[in-house]
Structures are given as structure tokens and as C-alpha cells.
Amino acid sequence: MTKLKINGEIHTIDVDPEMPLLWAIRDIIGFTGTKFGCGKGFCGACMVLMDGNAVNSCQLPVSAVGEKELITVEGQTENLQLLQKSWAEHNVPQCGFCQSGQLITATALLNGNSNPSDEDINNAMVRNICRCGTYPRIKKAINHSVELKNKG
């Protein structure tokens, strides 16, 4: 049996320790916001936060998580919630498929840098592919989230 702390709750699951975390999160636990994209860790659709850092859940075995805290796009953190609000205000999603990974990566960015430059945003978000090309709206939404947080 494996215990995973996801979005503040402990989930006990009985899976192969080498199962990719993505499948445990989606298929066993039921948090379907995290998406399967390429399965190789190249696209970013499967991003989750692990102790505040964005990781590719499709490449991470359940056994590597240990007691680390996981946050999915369904989670409740200040930065994630501000980003979700900004995403909606700036109409970021087009098809929406990559957006959970985009939000998680942007959350990790803001967790480590409360006032990122456009270059910081570009460097952080390069890990995520958006086939619809919503990159300019993503950048605007991240900057808007920073403004909202600074206003208090």
C-alpha cells in the first residue's frame, strides 16, 4: 500500500510502485484535471506540484513521491487560485487541453518568484506546449496574477 498526500488529503492506494504518478492520480484516485499528453515528459500536460515544484507526473513513479506533498490543478493554493482567476479573465484556454499543466507550471513559477519578468515567464513556461498558441494570453494572465497579488 502506498500513501500519497494530494491536495491536502491522504490517499492510500494499492498500485505497482513503478506506476507513473499520472495514472495513480487520474485512474486510481480520480483527479482527472491532470492530463496525459506525450507520455515522455516533453509537453507539460501532466504537470503537478511536488513540494511546490512542477514535475512531469507521466515520468515519475509513485515510489519516488514518498511523503512529498502533491498539488494538482484541482488543489487550493493562493497562487493557483489567482492564476485560475486571471486565466478566466484573459480568456486563456482555447481547446484547454494543456491548461492544467500550464497553470501548474505558472504556479511553480510564482511560488519561487513573486515578481517574474517576461523573460522569467518565458523561461519557466518553455516546458509546456500549447498547440493552440495561447502563449501571449498565458503571459498576460501570469502578469495579471502578480498584479492581483500585489494589490492584496
LOKEVO-370590 format. One record per residue: x, y, z of N, C-alpha, C in turn; residue in one letter. Coordinates in nm, 2 decimals. Layout:
! LOKEVO-370590
ATOM   n_px   n_py   n_pz  ca_px  ca_py  ca_pz   c_px   c_py   c_pz residu
ATOM      X      Y      Z      X      Y      Z      X      Y      Z      A
...
//
This chain:
! LOKEVO-370590
ATOM   n_px   n_py   n_pz  ca_px  ca_py  ca_pz   c_px   c_py   c_pz residu
ATOM   0.08  -0.12   0.00   0.00   0.00   0.00   0.09   0.12   0.00      M
ATOM   0.04   0.22  -0.08   0.12   0.35  -0.09   0.03   0.46  -0.04      T
ATOM   0.08   0.56   0.03   0.01   0.67   0.07   0.06   0.79   0.00      K
ATOM  -0.03   0.87  -0.06   0.00   0.99  -0.13  -0.08   1.11  -0.07      L
ATOM  -0.01   1.22  -0.05  -0.08   1.34   0.00  -0.10   1.43  -0.12      K
ATOM  -0.23   1.43  -0.16  -0.27   1.51  -0.28  -0.37   1.61  -0.24      I
ATOM  -0.35   1.74  -0.27  -0.44   1.85  -0.24  -0.48   1.85  -0.09      N
ATOM  -0.39   1.82  -0.01  -0.41   1.82   0.14  -0.48   1.70   0.20      G
ATOM  -0.51   1.60   0.12  -0.57   1.47   0.17  -0.48   1.35   0.15      E
ATOM  -0.48   1.26   0.24  -0.40   1.14   0.22  -0.48   1.04   0.15      I
ATOM  -0.43   0.98   0.04  -0.49   0.87  -0.03  -0.41   0.75  -0.02      H
ATOM  -0.47   0.64   0.02  -0.40   0.51   0.03  -0.44   0.43  -0.09      T
ATOM  -0.34   0.39  -0.17  -0.37   0.31  -0.29  -0.28   0.19  -0.30      I
ATOM  -0.33   0.09  -0.37  -0.26  -0.04  -0.39  -0.22  -0.05  -0.53      D
ATOM  -0.10   0.00  -0.57  -0.05   0.00  -0.71   0.09  -0.05  -0.71      V
ATOM   0.13  -0.08  -0.83   0.27  -0.11  -0.86   0.35   0.01  -0.83      D
ATOM   0.46   0.00  -0.75   0.54   0.12  -0.71   0.60   0.19  -0.83      P
ATOM   0.61   0.12  -0.95   0.67   0.18  -1.07   0.56   0.24  -1.16      E
ATOM   0.44   0.24  -1.12   0.33   0.30  -1.19   0.36   0.45  -1.20      M
ATOM   0.34   0.51  -1.32   0.36   0.66  -1.33   0.26   0.73  -1.24      P
ATOM   0.30   0.83  -1.17   0.22   0.91  -1.08   0.09   0.95  -1.15      L
ATOM   0.10   0.99  -1.28  -0.01   1.04  -1.36  -0.13   0.94  -1.35      L
ATOM  -0.10   0.81  -1.37  -0.21   0.72  -1.38  -0.27   0.69  -1.24      W
ATOM  -0.18   0.70  -1.13  -0.24   0.69  -1.00  -0.33   0.80  -0.97      A
ATOM  -0.29   0.93  -1.01  -0.37   1.04  -0.98  -0.50   1.04  -1.06      I
ATOM  -0.49   1.01  -1.19  -0.61   1.01  -1.27  -0.70   0.89  -1.26      R
ATOM  -0.64   0.77  -1.27  -0.72   0.65  -1.28  -0.76   0.58  -1.15      D
ATOM  -0.67   0.60  -1.05  -0.69   0.53  -0.92  -0.76   0.63  -0.83      I
ATOM  -0.71   0.75  -0.82  -0.76   0.85  -0.72  -0.88   0.93  -0.78      I
ATOM  -0.87   0.96  -0.91  -0.98   1.03  -0.97  -0.97   1.18  -1.00      G
ATOM  -0.85   1.23  -0.98  -0.83   1.37  -1.02  -0.79   1.38  -1.16      F
ATOM  -0.89   1.41  -1.25  -0.87   1.40  -1.39  -0.83   1.53  -1.46      T
ATOM  -0.80   1.63  -1.38  -0.76   1.76  -1.43  -0.62   1.75  -1.49      G
ATOM  -0.54   1.66  -1.43  -0.40   1.64  -1.48  -0.41   1.55  -1.61      T
ATOM  -0.35   1.59  -1.72  -0.37   1.53  -1.85  -0.25   1.45  -1.89      K
ATOM  -0.28   1.34  -1.97  -0.18   1.27  -2.05  -0.16   1.34  -2.18      F
ATOM  -0.04   1.38  -2.21  -0.01   1.44  -2.34   0.08   1.35  -2.42      G
ATOM   0.21   1.36  -2.40   0.30   1.28  -2.48   0.35   1.16  -2.42      C
ATOM   0.35   1.15  -2.28   0.40   1.03  -2.21   0.55   1.03  -2.20      G
ATOM   0.61   1.13  -2.25   0.76   1.13  -2.25   0.82   1.25  -2.16      K
ATOM   0.73   1.33  -2.11   0.78   1.45  -2.03   0.82   1.57  -2.11      G
ATOM   0.77   1.57  -2.23   0.81   1.68  -2.32   0.70   1.79  -2.33      F
ATOM   0.58   1.76  -2.31   0.47   1.86  -2.34   0.42   1.94  -2.22      C
ATOM   0.43   1.88  -2.10   0.39   1.96  -1.98   0.24   1.94  -1.94      G
ATOM   0.16   1.86  -2.02   0.02   1.85  -1.99   0.00   1.78  -1.85      A
ATOM   0.10   1.70  -1.81   0.08   1.61  -1.69   0.14   1.68  -1.57      C
ATOM   0.18   1.80  -1.57   0.25   1.87  -1.46   0.16   1.87  -1.33      M
ATOM   0.23   1.84  -1.22   0.17   1.85  -1.09   0.28   1.92  -1.00      V
ATOM   0.24   1.98  -0.89   0.33   2.04  -0.80   0.37   1.93  -0.70      L
ATOM   0.50   1.92  -0.68   0.55   1.83  -0.57   0.64   1.91  -0.48      M
ATOM   0.59   1.93  -0.36   0.66   2.02  -0.27   0.68   2.16  -0.33      D
ATOM   0.58   2.21  -0.41   0.59   2.34  -0.47   0.65   2.35  -0.60      G
ATOM   0.72   2.25  -0.65   0.79   2.25  -0.78   0.71   2.17  -0.88      N
ATOM   0.71   2.22  -1.01   0.64   2.15  -1.12   0.72   2.03  -1.16      A
ATOM   0.65   1.91  -1.17   0.71   1.79  -1.21   0.62   1.72  -1.32      V
ATOM   0.68   1.65  -1.41   0.61   1.57  -1.50   0.56   1.44  -1.44      N
ATOM   0.43   1.43  -1.41   0.38   1.31  -1.34   0.38   1.19  -1.43      S
ATOM   0.39   1.20  -1.56   0.39   1.09  -1.65   0.53   1.01  -1.65      C
ATOM   0.63   1.08  -1.60   0.76   1.02  -1.59   0.81   0.98  -1.45      Q
ATOM   0.73   1.02  -1.35   0.76   1.00  -1.21   0.69   0.88  -1.15      L
ATOM   0.76   0.77  -1.11   0.70   0.66  -1.05   0.64   0.69  -0.91      P
ATOM   0.53   0.63  -0.88   0.47   0.65  -0.75   0.57   0.64  -0.64      V
ATOM   0.66   0.54  -0.65   0.76   0.51  -0.54   0.85   0.63  -0.52      S
ATOM   0.86   0.72  -0.61   0.96   0.84  -0.60   0.89   0.95  -0.52      A
ATOM   0.77   0.94  -0.49   0.70   1.06  -0.42   0.73   1.06  -0.27      V
ATOM   0.72   0.94  -0.21   0.74   0.93  -0.07   0.64   1.02   0.01      G
ATOM   0.69   1.10   0.10   0.60   1.18   0.18   0.58   1.33   0.13      E
ATOM   0.62   1.35   0.01   0.61   1.48  -0.05   0.47   1.52  -0.08      K
ATOM   0.44   1.65  -0.07   0.30   1.69  -0.09   0.28   1.72  -0.24      E
ATOM   0.17   1.67  -0.29   0.13   1.69  -0.43   0.01   1.78  -0.44      L
ATOM   0.02   1.87  -0.54  -0.10   1.96  -0.57  -0.13   1.94  -0.72      I
ATOM  -0.25   1.91  -0.75  -0.30   1.91  -0.89  -0.37   2.04  -0.92      T
ATOM  -0.42   2.05  -1.04  -0.49   2.17  -1.08  -0.62   2.18  -1.00      V
ATOM  -0.67   2.08  -0.94  -0.79   2.08  -0.85  -0.76   2.14  -0.71      E
ATOM  -0.63   2.16  -0.68  -0.59   2.20  -0.55  -0.62   2.34  -0.52      G
ATOM  -0.60   2.38  -0.39  -0.63   2.51  -0.35  -0.51   2.58  -0.29      Q
ATOM  -0.43   2.65  -0.37  -0.32   2.73  -0.32  -0.35   2.88  -0.37      T
ATOM  -0.29   2.97  -0.30  -0.32   3.11  -0.33  -0.27   3.14  -0.47      E
ATOM  -0.15   3.10  -0.51  -0.11   3.14  -0.65  -0.19   3.06  -0.75      N
ATOM  -0.22   2.94  -0.73  -0.30   2.87  -0.83  -0.44   2.93  -0.84      L
ATOM  -0.50   2.97  -0.73  -0.63   3.03  -0.74  -0.63   3.17  -0.81      Q
ATOM  -0.52   3.25  -0.79  -0.51   3.37  -0.86  -0.49   3.35  -1.01      L
ATOM  -0.41   3.25  -1.04  -0.38   3.22  -1.18  -0.51   3.17  -1.25      L
ATOM  -0.59   3.09  -1.18  -0.71   3.04  -1.24  -0.81   3.16  -1.27      Q
ATOM  -0.81   3.26  -1.18  -0.90   3.37  -1.19  -0.85   3.45  -1.31      K
ATOM  -0.72   3.47  -1.32  -0.66   3.55  -1.43  -0.68   3.48  -1.57      S
ATOM  -0.66   3.34  -1.56  -0.69   3.26  -1.69  -0.82   3.29  -1.74      W
ATOM  -0.92   3.29  -1.65  -1.06   3.32  -1.70  -1.08   3.46  -1.75      A
ATOM  -1.02   3.56  -1.67  -1.04   3.70  -1.71  -0.97   3.73  -1.85      E
ATOM  -0.86   3.66  -1.88  -0.79   3.68  -2.00  -0.83   3.58  -2.11      H
ATOM  -0.93   3.50  -2.08  -0.98   3.40  -2.18  -0.86   3.32  -2.24      N
ATOM  -0.78   3.27  -2.15  -0.66   3.20  -2.20  -0.69   3.07  -2.27      V
ATOM  -0.77   2.98  -2.22  -0.78   2.85  -2.29  -0.85   2.86  -2.43      P
ATOM  -0.80   2.79  -2.52  -0.87   2.77  -2.65  -0.93   2.63  -2.65      Q
ATOM  -0.85   2.53  -2.68  -0.90   2.39  -2.66  -0.90   2.35  -2.52      C
ATOM  -0.80   2.41  -2.44  -0.80   2.38  -2.29  -0.72   2.26  -2.25      G
ATOM  -0.68   2.18  -2.34  -0.61   2.05  -2.31  -0.48   2.07  -2.22      F
ATOM  -0.40   2.17  -2.26  -0.27   2.19  -2.20  -0.28   2.27  -2.07      C
ATOM  -0.40   2.33  -2.05  -0.41   2.44  -1.95  -0.38   2.40  -1.81      Q
ATOM  -0.42   2.27  -1.77  -0.39   2.23  -1.63  -0.24   2.23  -1.61      S
ATOM  -0.16   2.18  -1.71  -0.01   2.18  -1.69   0.04   2.32  -1.70      G
ATOM  -0.02   2.41  -1.78   0.03   2.55  -1.79   0.00   2.62  -1.65      Q
ATOM  -0.11   2.59  -1.59  -0.14   2.65  -1.46  -0.05   2.60  -1.35      L
ATOM  -0.02   2.48  -1.35   0.07   2.42  -1.25   0.21   2.48  -1.27      I
ATOM   0.26   2.49  -1.39   0.39   2.54  -1.42   0.40   2.69  -1.38      T
ATOM   0.29   2.77  -1.41   0.29   2.91  -1.37   0.28   2.92  -1.22      A
ATOM   0.21   2.83  -1.15   0.21   2.83  -1.00   0.34   2.81  -0.95      T
ATOM   0.42   2.71  -1.00   0.55   2.69  -0.95   0.64   2.81  -0.97      A
ATOM   0.62   2.88  -1.09   0.70   3.00  -1.11   0.67   3.10  -1.00      L
ATOM   0.54   3.13  -0.98   0.51   3.23  -0.88   0.54   3.18  -0.73      L
ATOM   0.55   3.05  -0.71   0.59   3.01  -0.58   0.74   3.04  -0.55      N
ATOM   0.82   3.05  -0.66   0.96   3.08  -0.64   1.00   3.22  -0.68      G
ATOM   0.91   3.29  -0.75   0.94   3.43  -0.79   0.81   3.51  -0.79      N
ATOM   0.80   3.59  -0.69   0.67   3.67  -0.67   0.65   3.78  -0.77      S
ATOM   0.76   3.82  -0.84   0.75   3.93  -0.94   0.84   3.89  -1.07      N
ATOM   0.79   3.79  -1.14   0.87   3.75  -1.26   0.87   3.85  -1.37      P
ATOM   0.99   3.86  -1.44   0.99   3.94  -1.56   0.93   3.86  -1.68      S
ATOM   0.91   3.92  -1.79   0.87   3.85  -1.91   0.96   3.74  -1.95      D
ATOM   1.09   3.77  -1.93   1.19   3.67  -1.96   1.18   3.55  -1.86      E
ATOM   1.16   3.58  -1.73   1.14   3.47  -1.63   1.02   3.38  -1.67      D
ATOM   0.91   3.45  -1.72   0.79   3.38  -1.76   0.82   3.29  -1.88      I
ATOM   0.89   3.35  -1.98   0.92   3.27  -2.10   1.01   3.15  -2.06      N
ATOM   1.11   3.17  -1.97   1.20   3.06  -1.94   1.12   2.95  -1.86      N
ATOM   1.03   2.99  -1.77   0.96   2.89  -1.69   0.86   2.81  -1.78      A
ATOM   0.79   2.88  -1.87   0.68   2.82  -1.94   0.72   2.74  -2.06      M
ATOM   0.85   2.75  -2.09   0.90   2.68  -2.21   0.88   2.52  -2.20      V
ATOM   0.86   2.48  -2.08   0.84   2.34  -2.05   0.70   2.29  -2.09      R
ATOM   0.61   2.38  -2.13   0.47   2.35  -2.16   0.44   2.39  -2.31      N
ATOM   0.38   2.29  -2.38   0.34   2.31  -2.52   0.19   2.34  -2.53      I
ATOM   0.16   2.45  -2.60   0.02   2.48  -2.63   0.00   2.48  -2.78      C
ATOM  -0.06   2.37  -2.83  -0.08   2.36  -2.97  -0.17   2.47  -3.03      R
ATOM  -0.25   2.54  -2.95  -0.33   2.64  -3.00  -0.26   2.78  -3.00      C
ATOM  -0.14   2.79  -2.94  -0.06   2.91  -2.94  -0.11   3.02  -2.85      G
ATOM  -0.16   2.98  -2.73  -0.22   3.09  -2.64  -0.11   3.15  -2.56      T
ATOM   0.02   3.14  -2.60   0.13   3.19  -2.52   0.12   3.34  -2.48      Y
ATOM   0.08   3.43  -2.57   0.06   3.57  -2.53  -0.04   3.59  -2.42      P
ATOM  -0.15   3.51  -2.43  -0.26   3.53  -2.32  -0.21   3.47  -2.19      R
ATOM  -0.13   3.36  -2.20  -0.08   3.30  -2.08   0.01   3.40  -2.01      I
ATOM   0.10   3.46  -2.08   0.19   3.56  -2.02   0.11   3.68  -1.96      K
ATOM   0.01   3.73  -2.03  -0.07   3.83  -1.97  -0.14   3.79  -1.84      K
ATOM  -0.19   3.67  -1.84  -0.26   3.62  -1.72  -0.16   3.60  -1.61      A
ATOM  -0.04   3.56  -1.63   0.06   3.55  -1.52   0.09   3.69  -1.47      I
ATOM   0.11   3.78  -1.56   0.14   3.92  -1.51   0.02   3.98  -1.44      N
ATOM  -0.10   3.95  -1.48  -0.22   3.99  -1.41  -0.23   3.93  -1.27      H
ATOM  -0.19   3.81  -1.26  -0.19   3.74  -1.13  -0.10   3.81  -1.03      S
ATOM   0.02   3.85  -1.08   0.12   3.92  -1.00   0.06   4.05  -0.95      V
ATOM  -0.01   4.12  -1.04  -0.08   4.25  -1.01  -0.18   4.23  -0.90      E
ATOM  -0.27   4.12  -0.92  -0.37   4.09  -0.82  -0.31   4.06  -0.68      L
ATOM  -0.20   3.99  -0.68  -0.14   3.95  -0.55  -0.08   4.07  -0.49      K
ATOM  -0.02   4.16  -0.57   0.04   4.28  -0.51  -0.06   4.38  -0.46      N
ATOM  -0.18   4.38  -0.51  -0.29   4.46  -0.46  -0.34   4.41  -0.33      K
ATOM  -0.32   4.28  -0.31  -0.37   4.22  -0.18  -0.50   4.18  -0.18      G
//
